[in-house]
Structure formats: C-alpha cells, structure tokens
C-alpha cells in the first residue's frame, strides 16, 4: 500500500515538473519574440525625434532667410525713399530760386542770378552769405549784398580808405563804429559783416534795398561819395 502511494506521488511530481517546464519554455519564447518589437519601437521613436529636430532646423533656417530678406528689402526701400526725398528737395529749391529771381526782377532790385546755396561761394563771401541767412534774409538777397560790397571793398576785411577813415568789408566810417559789435573789428571779417548787416537792415530793410539806393546815389551811406578802398583783393 505504501509503495503504491510512493509511485503515485512520484508520477504527480514528474507531471508537475513537465507542466512547469512547458510553461517556462513558452514564457521564454514569448520574451524572445517580443524583444525585437520593443527594440523596433525604441528605434522608431528615436528616428521620429531626429526627423522633428531636422524639420525644426529647416523652419528656423527659413525664418532667418525671411528675416534677412525683409531687412534687405527694408534697406532698399529706405534708400529709394531717401533718393526720392533728395530729388524732391532739389526740385523745391529750384522752384524757390526761380520764384525769388522773378520777384527780384519785378521789383527792379535784381543783381544777378540767385544762388541755390551759400556753397557756391568761398572766403569772406561764403561767410557773408551764411551770416546773411542767419540774420533772416533770404538767399535771393545775396546777389545784391555781393554787388554792394564788391563796390565798397571787394569783400576785403582789411580794405581801408585813409582819407575818410572808412574800413573793412562794409566800409564803415569811421571804422571804429564796428567796435559796437566786437573789439576785433579790424581783423575779423565776421565782426565786420555782422555790423554791416545790422546797418543795412536798420536803414534799408534788405540788402537789395541798400543796393537800389547805391545804384541811385552812388553810395549806401547818406551824404557821401563812393569810397575807393585801398587794399588788396578780398579772399
């Protein structure tokens, strides 16, 4: 009886080991079968990440190109606008100069072609032109002032008439009158021009008014004959 139970227990244990081995083998096979799939999934995710990264770089490069193109287009547009504005200003200057010339001719005070700017002159004339504009006179007045002081001194700031004491570019007499503007009246063209413009404005309103009086009376100073200044040519 005891030997029968022993043989039955041995057969049951053997069957159990067989079943356990069968299930264990199936589990190992499943693990071996699933492992490549897991690797495939991991590799797909990595490739997708790389693809997304590459696309992002492409988008960034495209944005940079668009920004660069936009900046270049803006620069070109700015240059074109500047050229257009410069041409418009030039046309406006021409129109203003033409109108001023016609007005001067109509008033009888025309003294010659009206300059477009003071850059057409040099030396004391350039200084006089700039100071005249700063004093509130228009550019159309400068031909009159140039003619006036051409006759008086040739624009020489050291021009002197020893017989009358007239001195400088405006031939103030006595020359010491110009000390009211600056102590350097003997040597500084700007001091002389400033005094002369003040005199012209106070007596004749404008340089063309002074030039008109000069043409009528031979002088823009009252009750005196024209002064022949003794000096070298103005610079």
C-alpha positions as CSV (number, residue, x, y, z in Angstrom):
1,X,0.0,0.0,0.0
2,X,2.8,2.4,1.0
3,X,4.7,1.6,-2.2
4,X,1.6,2.4,-4.3
5,X,1.4,5.9,-2.7
6,X,5.1,6.5,-3.3
7,X,4.8,5.6,-7.0
8,X,1.7,7.9,-7.4
9,X,3.4,10.8,-5.7
10,X,6.5,10.3,-7.9
11,X,4.3,10.3,-11.0
12,X,2.5,13.5,-9.8
13,X,5.8,15.3,-9.2
14,X,7.1,14.3,-12.6
15,X,3.9,15.6,-14.3
16,X,4.2,18.9,-12.3
17,X,7.8,19.4,-13.4
18,X,6.8,18.7,-17.0
19,X,4.0,21.2,-16.9
20,X,6.2,23.8,-15.2
21,X,8.9,23.3,-17.9
22,X,6.3,23.6,-20.6
23,X,5.0,26.9,-19.3
24,X,8.6,28.2,-18.7
25,X,9.6,27.4,-22.2
26,X,6.5,29.2,-23.6
27,X,7.4,32.3,-21.5
28,X,11.0,32.3,-22.7
29,X,9.9,32.0,-26.3
30,X,7.4,34.9,-25.8
31,X,10.2,37.1,-24.3
32,X,12.5,36.3,-27.3
33,X,9.7,37.0,-29.7
34,X,8.7,40.4,-28.0
35,X,12.3,41.7,-27.6
36,X,12.8,42.8,-31.3
37,X,9.4,44.5,-31.3
38,X,10.5,46.5,-28.2
39,X,13.7,47.5,-30.0
40,X,11.8,48.4,-33.1
41,X,9.5,50.7,-31.1
42,X,12.6,52.4,-29.4
43,X,14.3,52.9,-32.8
44,X,11.1,54.4,-34.3
45,X,10.8,56.9,-31.5
46,X,14.5,58.0,-32.0
47,X,14.1,58.3,-35.7
48,X,10.9,60.4,-35.3
49,X,12.7,62.7,-32.8
50,X,15.5,63.2,-35.3
51,X,13.1,63.9,-38.0
52,X,11.3,66.5,-35.9
53,X,14.6,68.1,-34.9
54,X,15.6,68.3,-38.6
55,X,12.3,69.9,-39.5
56,X,12.7,72.5,-36.7
57,X,16.1,73.4,-38.0
58,X,14.7,73.8,-41.5
59,X,11.9,76.0,-40.2
60,X,14.4,78.1,-38.2
61,X,16.6,78.5,-41.3
62,X,13.6,79.5,-43.4
63,X,12.7,82.1,-40.8
64,X,16.2,83.5,-40.8
65,X,16.1,83.7,-44.6
66,X,12.8,85.6,-44.5
67,X,14.1,88.0,-41.9
68,X,17.2,88.7,-43.9
69,X,15.2,89.2,-47.0
70,X,12.9,91.5,-45.1
71,X,15.8,93.5,-43.7
72,X,17.3,93.8,-47.2
73,X,14.1,94.9,-48.7
74,X,13.6,97.5,-45.9
75,X,17.1,98.8,-46.6
76,X,16.4,99.1,-50.3
77,X,13.1,100.8,-49.6
78,X,14.9,103.3,-47.3
79,X,17.5,104.1,-49.9
80,X,14.8,104.6,-52.5
81,X,12.8,106.9,-50.2
82,X,16.0,108.9,-49.4
83,X,16.7,109.4,-53.2
84,X,13.1,110.4,-53.8
85,X,13.2,112.9,-50.9
86,X,16.5,114.4,-52.1
87,X,15.1,114.8,-55.7
88,X,12.0,116.5,-54.2
89,X,14.1,118.9,-52.2
90,X,16.2,119.7,-55.2
91,X,13.1,120.4,-57.3
92,X,11.7,122.6,-54.4
93,X,15.0,124.6,-54.2
94,X,14.9,125.2,-58.0
95,X,11.3,126.3,-57.8
96,X,12.0,128.7,-54.8
97,X,15.1,130.1,-56.5
98,X,13.1,130.7,-59.8
99,X,10.3,132.4,-57.9
100,X,12.7,134.6,-56.0
101,X,14.5,135.6,-59.2
102,X,11.2,136.6,-60.8
103,X,10.3,138.6,-57.8
104,X,13.6,140.4,-57.7
105,X,13.3,141.2,-61.4
106,X,9.8,142.5,-60.9
107,X,10.9,144.8,-58.0
108,X,13.8,146.2,-60.0
109,X,16.4,145.1,-57.5
110,X,17.7,142.1,-59.5
111,X,21.5,142.0,-59.2
112,X,22.2,138.7,-60.9
113,X,21.4,135.0,-60.8
114,X,20.2,133.9,-57.4
115,X,22.4,131.1,-55.9
116,X,20.9,127.8,-54.8
117,X,23.0,127.9,-51.6
118,X,26.0,129.6,-50.0
119,X,28.2,126.7,-51.1
120,X,28.6,128.5,-54.4
121,X,30.9,131.0,-52.6
122,X,34.2,130.9,-50.7
123,X,36.2,133.0,-48.3
124,X,34.6,136.2,-47.0
125,X,31.7,135.9,-49.4
126,X,30.8,132.5,-48.1
127,X,30.9,133.8,-44.6
128,X,28.8,136.8,-45.6
129,X,26.2,134.6,-47.3
130,X,25.8,132.3,-44.3
131,X,25.6,135.2,-41.9
132,X,23.0,136.9,-44.1
133,X,20.8,133.9,-44.0
134,X,21.2,133.7,-40.2
135,X,20.2,137.3,-39.9
136,X,16.8,136.4,-41.5
137,X,17.4,137.4,-45.1
138,X,16.5,135.0,-48.0
139,X,19.1,133.7,-50.4
140,X,17.7,135.9,-53.1
141,X,19.2,138.9,-51.3
142,X,22.7,137.8,-51.5
143,X,23.4,138.9,-55.1
144,X,22.5,142.4,-54.0
145,X,24.8,142.2,-51.0
146,X,27.6,140.8,-53.0
147,X,27.3,143.6,-55.6
148,X,27.1,146.2,-52.9
149,X,30.3,145.2,-51.0
150,X,32.1,144.3,-54.3
151,X,31.9,148.1,-55.0
152,X,32.7,149.1,-51.4
153,X,35.7,146.9,-50.6
154,X,35.9,143.9,-52.9
155,X,35.0,141.9,-49.7
156,X,38.4,142.6,-48.3
157,X,38.2,142.8,-44.5
158,X,41.4,145.0,-44.4
159,X,40.2,147.4,-47.1
160,X,40.9,151.0,-45.8
161,X,40.3,154.5,-47.2
162,X,42.8,156.7,-45.4
163,X,41.2,159.9,-46.5
164,X,37.8,159.2,-44.9
165,X,38.6,156.5,-42.4
166,X,36.2,154.0,-43.9
167,X,37.3,150.5,-43.2
168,X,36.5,146.8,-43.7
169,X,34.1,144.9,-45.9
170,X,31.1,147.2,-45.4
171,X,33.4,150.3,-45.4
172,X,32.1,151.6,-42.1
173,X,33.3,155.1,-41.4
174,X,34.8,155.6,-39.2
175,X,35.8,152.0,-38.9
176,X,35.7,152.2,-35.1
177,X,31.9,152.1,-35.3
178,X,32.2,148.4,-35.7
179,X,33.6,148.1,-32.2
180,X,30.0,148.1,-31.1
181,X,29.9,144.5,-32.4
182,X,33.4,143.3,-31.4
183,X,36.7,144.6,-30.4
184,X,38.4,142.6,-33.2
185,X,36.7,144.7,-35.9
186,X,40.0,145.4,-37.6
187,X,40.8,141.8,-38.3
188,X,37.7,139.7,-38.1
189,X,35.5,139.5,-41.2
190,X,32.6,138.1,-39.3
191,X,32.6,141.1,-36.9
192,X,32.5,143.5,-39.9
193,X,29.8,141.5,-41.7
194,X,27.6,141.4,-38.6
195,X,27.9,145.2,-38.2
196,X,27.3,145.8,-41.9
197,X,24.2,143.6,-42.0
198,X,22.8,145.4,-39.0
199,X,23.4,148.7,-40.7
200,X,21.7,147.5,-43.9
201,X,18.7,146.2,-42.1
202,X,18.2,149.2,-39.9
203,X,18.4,151.7,-42.8
204,X,17.2,149.9,-45.9
205,X,15.4,146.8,-44.6
206,X,17.2,144.5,-47.0
207,X,20.4,144.2,-49.0
208,X,18.5,144.7,-52.2
209,X,17.1,148.0,-50.7
210,X,20.7,149.1,-50.0
211,X,21.8,148.1,-53.5
212,X,19.0,150.0,-55.1
213,X,20.0,153.1,-53.1
214,X,23.6,152.6,-54.2
215,X,22.6,152.5,-57.8
216,X,20.6,155.7,-57.4
217,X,23.0,157.7,-55.3
218,X,26.4,156.0,-55.8
219,X,26.6,155.1,-52.1
220,X,24.6,153.3,-49.5
221,X,25.7,155.8,-46.9
222,X,23.9,159.1,-46.7
223,X,25.6,162.3,-48.0
224,X,28.9,160.8,-49.0
225,X,30.6,159.9,-52.2
226,X,31.6,156.4,-53.1
227,X,34.8,155.4,-51.3
228,X,37.6,153.8,-53.3
229,X,39.1,151.4,-50.8
230,X,42.8,151.0,-50.8
231,X,43.6,147.3,-50.2
232,X,44.4,144.0,-51.9
233,X,41.8,141.7,-53.4
234,X,39.5,140.1,-50.9
235,X,40.0,136.4,-50.1
